[in-house]
């Protein structure tokens, strides 16, 4: 989750955070504060704010937290999975894109999911009504996905 211009883990209490980090409440979320941010606050942030494009995954990340899932940002080498949702021994991976406008964008969003070596569900969410399915990875139109969640369906 991008806060204060850096990636952070979400948390409920400091016990959820790695050693040396504290759980703090920001305007947008509750995150593990990095050790070098100990002097930062909401009125004196540590860095530039996230780009507007990063707001999509952050808001969905927060929404999924409210549904009883444990949620975190995934890392695969230098690459990032926007969020990973765990509940009752099941795991689901999500990439979030505003639009899948071209082949390069589609490749960027799907390739990180394709590189994950397990068989848990993998989904790309966007505002496109196109049908994208590749190597078992599904695309969902974000508004319909949210409506399905409100109706009580699984995440994927």
C-alpha angles and dihedrals in degrees: 000000000000114000128152088005095299139089116259137177118247117241145176097203136004088261086071091059130084117261111288095026129102129209109244134178116235128182090268107031149343109267143171105260113224116238093247089055096061091113094048124102140172090268094044107036124192101234149347118317120256120272116261091251090061091058093076097064092039093055093045090046088056092046093052090050088061091057096066098263124130103235133193140157112263124225126202106178106301092340127093133219106210092228142346118206121203127187133155094350094310125113132198128188125212137190117188123205129173091219135355093217102159145010092266092057092046091049092048094050097042101038095068090052091046090056093059106103100214135081101237115127117280122197138179115208122200145141092260123108092208123121110240120172123158131162092345094311114127132206120218128193101240100226092050091046090053092047089051090051091050088053089055102257123145118272096257 
